[in-house]
Amino acid sequence: MYFFAHSYTKIVTKGMSKAELILKVVMSPHDITEEFVKSYIKLLDDPDVSNFQKVLEMKGLKRGEVHALLDVFKQQRITSDGAAAGGGQEESGSRIRKLERLIKKNF
């Protein structure tokens, strides 16, 4: 009985901590676009553009502000991917394995 209560508590805590991080990002100021994007990447560590757009929708930003933040976010992703690619052969090997799995999965 204790095992179920402990695992349930662990799941709820994990979900709530993710929700708290999302709220921290939503409530953070977006005046300096680079800083806002850096805080998003630091707190959520999510490279998906659609999830970033959802966070921007939660903030209730205007279209111009959203486009500016999206541009900065995409630029940050490109520079971070470029830095990761130069990191070593282990990372490039794992990327190749991921691509191979995707190809096998689609065929």
N, C-alpha and C positions, 0 to 999 in steps of 0.2 A: 504494500500500500504506500509506503514511504517513497519507493522508487517512482511511482507515477506522479506523486506530488512534486518531487524534486525535478523530474524531467519537464513537467508542465511549467514549473516556475522558471526553469532555464529557458524554455521557448518564449515565454512571455517577456522575460527580461531582455532577451536578445531582440525581440521585435520592438519593444519599447525604447531600447537604446538607439535603434535605427531611426525610429520616429523622432526621438529627441535631437538626433544629429540633423535630420531634415528640417526640423523647426529652427535649429540654430542657423542653418543656412538661409532659410526663408526670412528670418528676422534680422539677418545681418544687413548692413547698409550696402547699397549697390552703386554708390556715387563714383567710386573708383573701380572701373570694370575689371581691371587686372587683379585687384585684391579680392574682389568678390569671387572671381573664377578660381583663384588660388585657394580660397577658403573652401569652396565647393569641392575641389579636387582633394584637398587635404582631409576634410571631414568625411566625405562620402566615398572617395576613391572609386568613382563610377565614370568610366569613359564614354558611356552611352549618351548620345546627343538628345534622344527622345526623353530620357529621364531628366536631363538638365532643363529641357523645355518645360517639363511638368513642374519643376521647382520654380521656374520663372513665371508660369501661369499662377502658381500659388501666391507669388509675390504681388500679382496684379499689375504688372508693368505695362507700359505703353509699347506699341509695336516697334518704334524706333529704338527704345531702350533694349527690347528683346533682341533685335537684330544686332545691335552693337555687342551685347553680351555673348550672343551665339558666335559672332565672328572671333571674338577674343578666345572663347572656349575652343573653337575648332583650331585656332592657331596654337593654343597651348597643347592640344592633343598632338598636333603635328610635331611640335618641338620635343615633346616628351617621348613620342614614338621614335623620333630620330635619335635621341639620346639613348634610349633603351636598345636600339638596334646596334649601336656602336659598343654596347656593353660587353659582348663576348660571344663565343660560339655556343655556349649552353643555351642562352636565350634564343638565338637564331635557330638552334636545333629544335627547341620546344615549339617554336613558331612553325617550323616545317612540319613537325608531327601533327600540329593542330590543323594545318592546311591539308595534310594527307587524310586525316580523319574526316574533314569536311567533304573532301572529294569523294571518298568512299561512301559516305553517308548519302550524298546526293545521287550517286549512281547506283 
